[in-house]
Each structure stands twice: as C-alpha cells, then as structure tokens.
C-alpha cells in the first residue's frame, strides 16, 4: 500500500473503492511491527483497531461515515482511554486502567477516526528528548542514534515513520513543536484552553495543552476543528468559536527575534533556514522586521519555576495510597509515601518535584513562585504588544536539530535550553506551530515556528500553508 500524506487523499481512495479502512489499519500495524526498534508505541490496539476498521468500512458503504473516516491516530501515554491502560510513561501508574476517555480522544472517535495505540513519552511530559520514559527512549526515524525530541517523542515518530496518520500529543513548554521540528513533521500547540484538558494526566495545569502531529497543516487544522471547543467537564476550556481557515491574499507584517540570529547557541543551519524563510517573505513584498525581546532570557527560568511548582502539586496524588505503585518495603505511612514515590518516579520527575516543592515553600514562595508569576504577566503582555503590531512572530522551533541520544545526560541545564524558543508561546498562552522547512548537513530536519494572537489558529494555518507552498513543500 502507498504511504498517504493527508486525510483527503485517503478518503478519496476510500470512496473510490481503491482501498479500505481495514487495509489502512493493516498497513500501519505492519509498519509498527517492522519499526519496533524506534520504540514509539507502548501498547498497540491491534484487534480493536481491526474490528473498528470493519465497522467504519460498512459506514462508508452506506454513506453514513463521520468526517474523519479513514483517519488512524495514536495517543500520547498521558491521555485517558476508557478501559485501557494509561501510565504517563511512568512506573508509578504501571497497570492502571482509565475509567473514562479524554474529551479530545472521544471527539475523534465520534467522527469515526480509529485509534491504533498509545505512544511512548517522557515521564509525565517532563523532558525534551524522550529519554525519560520508564519504557525506554524513543529513536528518531531520520537517524536512530538521535533523539526524537520530547516529551511527545513517540507521538512524533509514529507520524514520521508512517505508523499512523495523526497523533495527539501534549505541549506544556514545547512538547509538540520541538519533536515535530526534530522529526520533520507539522506540530500545532493551540491557544491554551482551546482544547479540553479533561482526561489529560496533569503536569502543569496552567500550561498543559493538547496538540496535534500530522504530515500536513491541513490535517492539523481538521483535527483541531474536531477536538477544540468548550467542554463542560473542563471549566478552563474556552467558548471562543473555532474559525474556518480562509485563504488570504493580503500582505503580512512579520516580526522575528534578533536573538534567533545573534545567539551563539543557535546552530548555523537553523539560522540559515530562518534567514531563507524571511528572505522569501521579503521577496513576496511582505513586511519583515527584526525586533528585540529582552524578556526572552527570563522566559525559560519563569517557565521552569512555575511548571515545577505545579508538578509538585499535581503529582502529589501519586502517593502509593490511592492507586498506582505501592512499595513492598513500607513499614509505616511515611515510609510508604517515601518508598513508593522513590521507586515509582524517575530521576527527572523527582528532580522537578523537589524543585517545585522548594519554590513553593514558605521561605521561598515570594522570592521565586510569586516573582515568576509576575514575570509571566510581563512576558505575556510584551508578546501580545508585539502581536498587536505584527501578524506573526517567526523564529526557529529549536536552537539545534536532533542531538545524539545520551548527549545531555549529565547536563540537565543544557537539556532545558532545547526549550529556549518554544516557552514564550507557552508562558503567553498563544498558539504556535512548527513546520518543516529544511534539513542540516546530516539530513536532520529543521523546523520553523510561527506564533500569533490567541484564538487565531485559522490565521496560523493559512500562513503556514503559504510558507510551505513557497518552500515547495506539500502542506
């Protein structure tokens, strides 16, 4: 079977009788089997997916199928699916079965999409390389010695290696966009609150956002239109309507951050890709201007202070008493808590919990947590001011292409720097997308990131399609 790039291609063949959902699922299952070395999936729903494919094929014959018939998708191991295991990439939830389905997952199923399995990720979404999973690290299909990015690395690789058409990931500080960049696919982080967080294992509640991986902007757009919108189960979900994407013919006003081209930590080929993208915009008579964003250097520490604090609170529920792992070495209540959490959590999760507990402590709350909240507001206001004057901010998704597995094992700070360009959108709560725009000398993908105003995903999709078309890429 041929490899499909977009859902409309699949549906065209489905309705012409050139293929079936059953054949599609068999194709993806074979790829998953053949590419097990990438470690993208923790669990594959083989029999269930095949059975559902037969049902959707019958609906197609009677012309009663939903708008996503033929879409085979995977879910990051942070999203709940009723009567199926969810572990957050952690030993602490080993064997736990969800009692309900995440709203985003259910909305895809309601439109006759087929879920094929749950995908490997950094433990509880904490990581930028997918090396922190209790189920082993994920490998980049472009070069198996390289990381796929994190934390949604398995979800990105599954799309990259044609194991499914679309994946649902989560983005707290860049965990959809950075893996999309490293894997050469499209990854969208919607506006915070655009998609319900009901059924998402929480890492940092004021940052967590469900996002989409696909090979095309068009499929990201279609999936977001399906999963977005208000959900009574999530009080933070927005009632703002999702606008259809319109093809605009006007001229854009685009800003880019000077730091993206002047920083020594940005790989040369990444800078060159950004320069060529900006040059193309200028040649098409769009306004392109460099701006300074002095608060960029504060975005990363602000992000890590606030997210570790929130993770300390959110992960306190995993204590060995309610559900999940309970240590067999417990002598009393205190030792049960201590041993269960020490055995169940990995190094990075323990590190962030301890940092978060520290910044929330009475002696340091005002010095760290409160101040970080104030700086977050400054970053949000400054970003919104820029976007009141410009249509888009265009910068690299990541300072580098995919780095070797194990390269930053002994240097957590260097690992955190991989989020340098993605945290601004996360701190501000605005939508951002990563699109593939080139490769380096090692044939590793380079992603360019586009940010715009809150709830203007329609514009970000239209602009991304334009950029990819100009670069002669299939959008």
C-alpha positions in Angstrom: 0.0 0.0 0.0 1.2 3.5 -0.8 2.0 5.9 2.1 -0.5 8.7 2.4 0.3 12.3 3.3 -3.1 13.7 4.0 -6.6 12.5 5.0 -8.2 13.9 1.9 -6.0 11.6 -0.2 -7.1 8.6 2.0 -10.8 9.5 1.8 -10.6 9.9 -2.0 -9.3 6.4 -2.4 -11.8 5.0 0.2 -14.8 6.4 -1.6 -13.5 5.3 -5.0 -13.1 1.8 -3.6 -9.3 1.8 -4.1 -8.6 0.9 -0.5 -10.4 0.1 2.8 -10.0 1.1 6.4 -9.1 -2.5 7.1 -6.2 -2.3 4.6 -5.1 1.0 6.1 -5.0 -0.4 9.6 -3.1 -3.5 8.4 -0.6 -1.2 6.7 0.0 0.9 9.8 0.2 -2.3 12.0 2.8 -3.7 9.7 4.9 -0.5 9.9 4.6 -0.6 13.7 5.8 -4.2 13.7 8.6 -3.6 11.3 9.8 -0.5 13.1 9.7 -1.7 16.7 13.3 -0.6 17.2 12.1 3.0 17.3 10.1 2.3 20.5 7.3 4.7 19.5 4.4 2.7 20.9 3.9 1.3 24.4 0.8 -0.6 23.5 -0.9 -1.3 20.2 -4.7 -1.9 20.0 -4.4 -4.4 17.1 -7.6 -6.4 17.4 -9.7 -3.4 18.5 -8.4 -1.3 15.6 -9.1 -4.0 13.0 -12.6 -4.6 14.4 -13.4 -0.9 14.3 -12.0 -0.6 10.7 -14.5 -3.2 9.6 -17.3 -1.1 11.2 -16.1 2.1 9.5 -15.9 0.3 6.1 -19.6 -0.6 6.5 -20.4 3.0 7.3 -18.6 4.2 4.2 -20.5 1.8 2.0 -23.8 3.2 3.3 -22.5 6.7 3.2 -23.0 7.2 7.0 -19.4 7.6 8.0 -18.2 10.6 10.0 -15.9 13.3 8.6 -12.7 11.6 9.9 -13.4 8.1 8.4 -10.0 6.7 7.4 -8.0 8.7 9.9 -5.9 6.3 12.0 -4.4 8.1 15.1 -2.3 7.3 18.1 -2.5 8.9 21.6 0.3 10.0 23.8 0.5 8.0 27.1 -0.8 11.0 29.0 -4.3 10.8 27.5 -7.0 8.6 29.0 -8.9 6.0 27.0 -11.6 4.1 28.9 -10.8 0.5 29.9 -7.3 0.9 28.5 -4.1 1.5 30.4 -2.5 4.9 30.8 0.8 5.3 32.7 2.2 8.7 31.8 5.4 6.9 30.8 5.9 6.1 34.5 6.3 3.0 36.7 4.1 4.7 39.3 1.0 4.1 37.2 2.0 0.7 36.0 -1.1 -1.4 35.2 -3.6 1.4 35.9 -6.7 1.4 33.6 -8.6 4.6 32.9 -12.2 4.8 33.9 -13.1 7.3 31.2 -12.0 8.7 27.8 -10.3 12.1 27.3 -12.6 14.6 25.6 -10.1 15.1 22.7 -9.9 11.4 22.1 -13.6 10.9 22.3 -14.3 13.7 19.8 -12.1 12.0 17.2 -13.8 8.6 17.8 -17.2 10.3 17.4 -16.2 11.2 13.9 -15.1 7.6 13.1 -11.4 8.0 13.5 -9.6 4.8 14.5 -7.2 4.8 17.5 -4.3 2.4 17.0 -2.4 2.6 20.3 -0.8 4.6 23.0 2.6 6.2 22.4 5.8 6.5 24.4 6.7 9.8 26.1 8.9 11.4 28.7 7.6 10.6 32.1 4.6 12.8 32.9 5.6 15.0 30.0 8.9 16.1 31.7 11.6 16.1 29.1 12.9 17.4 25.8 14.3 14.2 24.3 12.0 11.3 25.2 14.9 9.7 27.2 13.0 9.9 30.5 10.4 7.2 29.9 10.1 4.2 32.1 9.6 2.2 28.8 12.9 3.2 27.3 13.9 6.0 25.0 12.4 6.6 21.6 14.6 6.9 18.5 14.4 9.4 15.7 13.4 7.6 12.4 15.7 10.0 10.5 18.7 8.8 12.4 18.3 6.2 15.2 21.3 7.5 17.1 19.4 10.8 17.6 16.6 11.8 19.9 13.1 12.5 18.5 12.5 15.4 20.9 10.2 15.4 23.8 8.1 14.9 25.6 5.8 13.7 22.9 8.6 11.9 21.0 6.7 8.6 20.4 3.8 10.5 19.0 6.0 12.4 16.6 8.0 9.4 15.5 4.8 7.4 14.9 3.7 10.0 12.3 7.2 10.5 10.9 7.6 6.7 10.4 4.1 6.2 8.9 2.8 4.2 11.8 -0.4 6.3 11.9 -1.6 9.4 10.0 -2.0 11.7 13.1 -1.1 11.7 16.7 -2.4 13.5 19.7 0.4 14.9 21.9 0.6 17.4 24.7 2.6 20.6 24.8 3.5 22.2 28.1 6.6 24.1 27.1 7.2 22.8 23.6 6.5 19.1 23.8 4.6 19.0 20.4 6.5 21.7 18.5 10.1 20.6 19.3 9.5 16.9 18.4 7.7 18.0 15.3 10.8 20.0 14.4 13.2 17.2 15.1 11.1 14.7 13.1 10.3 16.9 10.1 6.5 17.0 10.5 3.9 19.5 11.5 3.0 20.1 15.1 0.5 22.6 16.5 0.1 23.9 20.0 -3.3 25.6 20.1 -4.2 28.5 22.3 -4.3 27.5 26.0 -8.0 26.5 26.8 -8.8 25.9 23.1 -8.9 22.1 23.7 -10.3 20.5 26.8 -7.8 19.0 29.2 -10.4 16.5 30.6 -8.7 13.1 30.6 -5.1 14.5 30.4 -2.8 13.5 33.2 -1.7 16.8 34.6 1.9 18.0 34.7 1.5 21.8 34.9 -2.2 22.7 34.7 -1.9 26.4 33.6 0.4 25.4 30.7 -0.7 21.9 29.6 -2.2 21.9 26.1 -3.3 19.0 23.9 -1.8 19.4 20.4 -1.7 17.6 17.1 1.0 16.0 14.9 0.5 15.4 11.2 2.4 15.3 8.0 0.3 18.2 6.7 -1.0 21.5 8.0 -4.4 20.6 6.6 -4.8 17.5 8.8 -3.7 19.5 11.9 -6.4 22.0 11.0 -9.1 19.4 10.6 -8.2 17.6 13.8 -8.1 20.8 15.8 -11.5 21.8 14.5 -12.8 18.4 15.7 -11.3 18.3 19.2 -11.5 22.0 20.0 -14.3 23.8 21.7 -15.9 24.1 25.1 -16.3 21.1 27.3 -18.5 21.1 30.5 -16.0 18.8 32.1 -13.2 21.3 31.9 -14.1 24.7 33.4 -11.0 26.3 31.8 -12.0 25.3 28.3 -12.9 28.3 26.1 -16.2 29.0 24.4 -14.4 31.0 21.7 -15.6 29.6 18.3 -13.1 27.9 16.0 -13.0 29.8 12.8 -12.5 28.1 9.4 -9.3 28.7 7.6 -9.6 31.2 4.8 -7.0 31.8 2.1 -5.9 35.4 2.4 -4.2 37.3 -0.3 -3.1 40.3 1.6 0.4 41.2 2.7 1.6 40.2 6.1 3.6 42.1 8.7 6.1 39.6 10.2 8.5 40.0 13.2 11.4 37.9 14.1 13.5 38.0 17.2 17.1 39.3 16.8 18.2 36.8 19.4 17.3 34.0 17.0 20.1 35.0 14.6 22.6 36.5 17.1 22.7 33.8 19.8 25.8 31.6 19.7 23.7 28.7 20.9 21.7 28.5 17.7 23.0 26.1 15.1 24.3 27.7 11.9 22.0 25.8 9.6 19.0 26.7 11.7 19.9 30.4 11.4 20.3 29.9 7.6 16.8 28.3 7.3 15.3 31.2 9.2 17.1 33.7 7.0 15.9 32.0 3.8 12.3 31.9 5.1 12.5 35.6 5.9 14.1 36.4 2.6 11.3 34.6 0.8 8.7 36.7 2.7 10.5 39.9 1.8 10.8 38.9 -1.9 7.0 38.5 -1.9 6.6 42.0 -0.6 5.6 41.2 3.0 7.0 43.4 5.8 9.7 41.6 7.8 11.3 43.4 10.7 13.7 42.4 13.4 12.6 43.1 17.0 14.3 42.9 20.3 12.6 40.8 23.1 14.7 41.4 26.2 12.4 39.2 28.3 13.3 36.1 26.3 16.1 35.3 28.7 13.6 35.3 31.5 11.1 33.0 29.8 12.9 29.8 30.4 13.5 30.3 34.2 10.0 31.6 34.6 8.6 28.5 32.8 10.6 26.1 34.9 9.9 27.7 38.2 6.1 27.7 37.6 5.9 24.3 36.0 7.9 22.5 38.6 5.7 24.2 41.3 2.6 23.0 39.6 4.0 19.5 39.0 4.9 19.3 42.7 1.2 19.8 43.5 -0.3 17.7 40.7 1.9 14.7 41.2 1.3 14.6 45.0 -1.7 12.4 44.2 0.6 9.5 43.3 1.5 8.5 46.9 1.0 4.8 47.0 -2.3 5.1 48.9 -4.9 5.9 46.3 -3.8 4.0 43.1 -0.7 3.0 41.2 2.5 1.7 42.6 2.8 0.9 46.3 6.2 -0.1 47.7 6.5 -3.5 49.3 9.2 -2.1 51.6 6.8 0.1 53.6 6.8 -0.2 57.4 4.6 2.8 58.2 2.7 5.6 56.4 5.7 7.8 56.0 7.9 5.1 54.5 5.1 4.0 52.2 4.9 7.5 50.8 8.7 7.9 50.5 9.5 4.5 49.1 6.5 4.3 46.7 7.4 7.7 45.1 11.1 7.0 45.1 10.6 3.6 43.3 7.8 4.8 41.0 9.2 8.1 39.8 12.3 8.5 37.5 15.2 10.9 38.2 13.8 13.8 36.1 10.4 13.7 37.7 11.9 13.6 41.2 14.2 16.5 40.4 11.3 18.7 39.2 9.1 17.7 42.2 11.8 18.7 44.6 12.5 22.0 42.8 8.7 22.7 42.8 8.4 21.9 46.4 11.3 24.2 47.2 9.9 27.2 45.3 6.5 26.7 47.0 7.9 26.5 50.5 7.0 29.3 52.9 10.5 30.8 53.0 10.9 31.0 49.2 7.4 31.4 47.8 7.6 35.2 47.3 11.2 35.1 46.1 10.5 32.5 43.4 6.9 31.5 42.7 5.3 34.9 43.2 8.0 36.7 41.3 7.8 34.1 38.4 4.1 34.8 38.2 4.7 38.5 37.9 7.3 37.9 35.2 4.9 35.6 33.3 2.5 38.5 33.1 5.2 40.8 31.8 6.2 38.2 29.1 2.5 37.7 28.1 1.9 41.5 27.9 5.0 42.1 25.9 4.2 39.3 23.5 0.7 40.5 23.0 2.0 44.0 22.3 4.2 42.7 19.6 1.3 40.8 18.1 -0.8 43.9 18.1 1.7 45.4 15.7 2.6 42.3 13.7 0.6 39.5 12.2 3.1 36.8 13.2 6.3 36.1 15.0 8.6 33.7 13.1 11.6 32.1 14.9 13.3 28.7 14.9 11.4 26.0 16.8 14.6 24.7 18.4 18.1 26.1 18.6 19.5 22.9 17.0 18.5 19.8 15.1 18.1 16.5 16.9 21.0 15.8 19.2 22.6 12.4 19.9 20.9 10.1 22.4 22.7 10.5 25.7 24.4 13.8 24.8 22.9 15.7 27.7 22.5 13.0 30.3 24.9 14.7 32.6 23.8 18.3 31.9 20.1 18.9 32.7 20.5 22.7 32.1 21.7 22.1 28.6 18.7 19.9 28.0 16.4 22.6 29.3 17.9 25.0 26.7 16.2 23.0 24.0 13.0 24.7 25.0 14.5 28.2 24.6 12.3 29.3 21.7 9.2 27.3 22.5 8.4 28.5 26.0 7.5 32.0 25.0 4.2 30.8 23.5 3.6 28.5 26.4 4.1 31.2 29.0 1.9 33.6 27.0 -0.8 31.0 26.2 -0.8 31.8 22.5 -1.0 29.4 19.6 2.2 28.3 17.9 3.0 25.8 15.1 6.2 24.1 13.9 6.5 23.4 10.2 9.4 21.5 8.5 11.4 24.0 6.4 14.8 22.4 5.7 17.5 19.9 6.7 21.0 20.2 8.0 24.2 18.7 6.6 23.4 15.4 8.4 19.9 15.3 6.7 18.2 16.1 10.0 15.0 18.1 9.8 14.8 21.8 10.8 11.6 23.3 11.9 10.4 26.9 11.8 7.9 28.2 14.4 5.1 30.6 13.8 3.2 32.4 16.7 0.2 34.6 16.5 -2.6 36.1 18.7 -4.7 33.9 21.0 -7.5 32.1 19.2 -6.3 32.9 15.7 -5.4 29.4 14.7 -7.1 30.0 11.4 -4.5 32.6 10.5 -1.6 30.5 11.7 -2.8 27.6 9.5 -3.3 29.8 6.4 0.2 31.4 6.9 1.8 28.0 7.4 0.3 26.6 4.2 1.6 29.7 2.4 5.1 29.3 3.8 5.3 25.6 2.9 3.9 26.2 -0.6 6.6 28.9 -1.1 9.2 26.4 0.0 7.7 23.9 -2.5 6.6 21.6 0.3 3.3 19.8 0.5 1.2 21.5 3.2 
